[in-house]
Amino acid sequence: MTPQLTLTVILLLYVTNTLAHWNYDRLIVNGQPIGSSYQYVRQTNNSNSPLQQVNSTDMRCNSGAASGTSLGTQTYTVKAGDELGFAVKSTFGHPGPQQVYLSRAPGSAAGYDGSGDWARIYSLTTSSNASAGASDGVLKWATHKAQTFRFNLPAETPSGEYLLRAEGLALHAAQKVNGAQFYIACAQIKVIGKGSEVVGPMVRFPGVYEWDTPGVLISGFWSKIENYTAPGPKMWPEGREEEHVLVGDRKQ
């Protein structure tokens, strides 16, 4: 292979891999994208690169996104029980689950660095419904060609300002140590609600995941995994079920 051809192959591999990465850039409320790109979602400073060191404080809201105040990120008011979601800049390009965590700010959401407690409120591993296409009965990873994803903010959520953390976990290299790729972003929301239930169980970032946590590290190549459960604590509210399917066929 000539040096020129070798360089071309390397560049093509780099571009293909980069195009498979993604960002979350817009908040969705009751089916409608709200505002402009990064108006209510903190913008990172690492382009669309993944996080792979689970013990980094970047696992909270991603690199460069510890403060919404410094970024000028605005906070959007929602009601407890609203359907929320995130729009994806480009589309998901790697197989894996999609999860959401919620953390109440001690003051304003904009000034909160995410160092407090987080509850897991949504988890989807596989589904027969593609967000950008009709249901065809074929099980797909939650991240499969998705341009948006939506979920319900628990009706039990107490009033206050929160960080809403989207987490996509790409598994295409997760059979290797530190091979799992996390794609993360935090939206800032103010919740109006009457919830009085204690939120929990609570976890912190970093801390909830280790490199060998089941679901972060998988036992073999992703397309051969037949029984996958996403990592994380029990869902809140109690009894809220993870939306996942045991997969017996090759995932798309």
C-alpha positions in Angstrom: 0.0 0.0 0.0 1.4 3.4 -1.0 1.9 6.1 1.7 -0.8 8.2 0.0 -3.3 5.3 0.0 -2.5 4.5 3.6 -3.1 8.1 4.6 -6.4 8.1 2.7 -7.6 5.0 4.5 -6.7 6.5 7.9 -8.6 9.7 7.1 -11.6 7.8 5.9 -11.7 5.7 9.1 -11.3 8.9 11.2 -14.1 10.7 9.4 -16.4 7.6 9.6 -15.8 7.3 13.3 -16.3 11.0 13.9 -19.6 11.0 12.0 -20.9 8.2 14.2 -20.5 10.5 17.3 -23.2 12.9 18.5 -24.3 15.8 20.7 -27.5 16.7 22.4 -28.3 20.3 21.6 -32.0 21.1 22.1 -34.6 20.5 24.7 -38.0 19.0 23.7 -41.1 19.8 25.7 -44.4 18.0 25.0 -43.3 17.1 21.5 -41.9 20.5 20.5 -38.2 21.4 20.2 -37.7 24.5 22.4 -35.5 27.4 21.5 -32.3 27.3 19.5 -29.3 25.0 19.6 -27.7 25.0 23.1 -30.1 27.6 24.4 -31.2 25.3 27.3 -28.6 22.6 26.9 -25.0 23.3 28.0 -22.6 23.2 25.1 -19.4 21.1 25.6 -15.9 22.1 24.4 -14.9 18.7 23.0 -16.8 18.8 19.8 -18.7 15.5 19.6 -16.0 13.4 21.2 -17.1 10.7 23.8 -16.1 10.4 27.4 -14.3 7.1 28.3 -12.9 7.8 31.8 -15.8 7.1 34.1 -14.0 8.6 37.2 -13.8 12.0 35.6 -15.9 14.9 36.8 -16.8 15.4 33.1 -19.2 12.5 33.6 -21.6 15.0 35.2 -22.4 17.3 32.3 -19.4 16.7 29.9 -16.2 18.6 29.2 -16.4 22.3 29.6 -20.0 22.2 30.9 -19.7 22.5 34.6 -21.3 26.0 34.7 -24.3 27.1 32.8 -23.7 30.7 34.0 -20.3 30.9 32.2 -21.9 29.4 29.1 -24.9 31.6 29.1 -27.3 28.6 29.1 -30.9 29.5 29.9 -33.3 27.6 32.1 -36.7 26.5 30.8 -39.8 26.1 33.0 -41.7 22.8 32.7 -44.4 21.1 34.7 -44.0 17.9 36.6 -45.4 15.1 34.4 -44.6 16.9 31.1 -43.1 14.8 28.3 -39.5 16.0 27.8 -36.8 15.0 25.5 -33.6 15.9 23.7 -32.8 16.6 20.0 -29.6 15.1 18.7 -27.2 17.1 16.6 -26.7 14.8 13.6 -27.9 11.3 14.6 -26.9 8.5 17.0 -24.3 6.4 15.2 -23.2 3.7 17.6 -25.3 0.9 19.3 -26.2 1.3 22.9 -28.8 2.3 25.6 -30.2 5.8 26.3 -30.7 7.0 29.9 -31.7 10.1 31.8 -30.7 11.3 35.3 -32.1 14.2 37.3 -30.4 16.3 40.0 -31.9 19.2 42.0 -29.8 22.3 42.2 -29.1 23.8 45.6 -29.7 27.2 44.0 -30.0 28.0 40.4 -29.6 25.4 37.7 -27.3 27.6 35.8 -24.9 27.9 38.7 -24.9 24.2 39.6 -22.0 22.0 38.7 -23.8 18.7 39.1 -21.7 17.6 42.1 -24.7 16.6 44.1 -27.1 13.6 44.0 -28.7 12.2 40.9 -31.7 9.9 40.3 -32.2 7.8 37.3 -35.6 8.5 35.7 -35.4 6.9 32.3 -33.7 3.9 30.6 -34.2 2.4 27.2 -32.0 -0.3 25.7 -33.8 -1.7 22.7 -37.0 -1.0 20.9 -38.8 -2.0 17.7 -39.6 1.6 17.1 -37.1 3.9 15.4 -37.5 7.6 16.2 -36.9 8.4 12.6 -39.0 5.8 11.0 -42.0 3.4 11.4 -42.0 0.4 13.6 -40.9 -2.7 11.6 -40.8 -5.2 14.4 -37.0 -5.5 14.4 -35.3 -4.8 17.7 -32.9 -1.9 17.6 -30.7 -0.3 20.1 -32.1 2.9 21.6 -29.5 4.9 19.8 -30.2 3.4 16.4 -30.4 6.3 13.9 -32.3 8.3 16.5 -32.6 12.1 15.9 -34.6 12.7 19.1 -35.7 10.8 22.1 -38.5 11.5 24.6 -39.6 10.4 28.0 -41.9 11.5 30.8 -40.7 13.7 33.7 -42.1 12.0 36.8 -45.3 13.6 38.0 -43.9 13.2 41.5 -41.0 15.6 40.9 -40.9 18.4 43.5 -40.7 22.0 42.4 -37.3 23.4 42.0 -34.5 24.0 39.5 -32.7 20.9 38.1 -30.1 19.6 35.8 -31.5 17.0 33.4 -28.7 14.7 32.2 -29.0 12.8 28.9 -26.6 9.8 28.7 -26.0 7.8 25.5 -23.7 4.8 26.0 -22.0 3.4 22.9 -21.1 -0.3 23.2 -19.3 -1.0 20.0 -16.0 -1.3 21.8 -17.3 -1.9 25.4 -15.8 -5.4 25.5 -12.5 -3.7 26.1 -11.2 -1.9 29.2 -12.3 1.7 29.0 -13.8 1.0 25.6 -17.4 2.2 26.4 -18.1 5.6 25.1 -20.4 8.0 27.0 -22.2 10.9 25.2 -23.6 13.3 27.8 -25.3 16.7 28.1 -27.2 18.6 30.7 -30.3 20.7 30.2 -31.4 23.3 32.7 -35.0 23.1 33.8 -37.2 24.7 36.4 -40.0 22.3 37.5 -43.4 23.5 38.7 -45.0 20.6 40.6 -46.7 19.5 43.8 -44.5 16.4 44.3 -43.5 15.7 47.9 -42.0 12.2 47.5 -38.4 11.7 48.5 -36.3 11.3 45.4 -34.0 8.3 45.3 -32.0 6.1 45.3 -29.4 8.8 44.6 -25.9 8.4 43.1 -23.1 10.7 42.2 -20.9 11.4 39.2 -18.2 10.2 39.2 -18.9 7.2 41.4 -21.9 5.3 40.1 -19.9 3.6 37.3 -16.6 1.9 37.2 -14.8 0.6 34.1 -15.9 -2.9 35.0 -19.5 -2.2 36.0 -21.8 -4.7 34.2 -23.4 -2.8 31.3 -20.3 -0.5 31.0 -18.1 -3.5 30.3 -19.8 -6.2 28.3 -18.8 -9.8 27.9 -18.3 -9.9 24.2 -18.9 -8.0 21.0 -22.1 -6.0 21.1 -23.9 -7.8 18.3 -23.5 -11.1 20.1 -25.0 -9.9 23.4 -28.4 -11.5 24.0 -29.3 -10.2 27.5 -28.3 -6.7 28.3 -29.2 -4.5 31.3 -28.1 -0.8 31.4 -25.9 0.2 34.3 -27.2 2.5 37.1 -29.2 2.6 40.3 -32.9 1.6 40.6 -35.3 3.9 38.8 -37.1 6.7 40.5 -40.0 6.8 41.3 -40.1 3.3 42.9 -41.9 0.9 40.5 -40.9 2.9 37.4 -39.7 0.1 35.1 -36.7 0.2 32.8 -37.8 0.1 29.2 -35.7 -2.7 27.9 -36.1 -5.9 25.9 -34.2 -9.1 26.2 -32.6 -9.6 22.8 -32.4 -13.0 21.2 -31.6 -12.0 17.6 -28.7 -9.9 16.3 -29.3 -6.3 17.1 -29.4 -3.7 14.4 
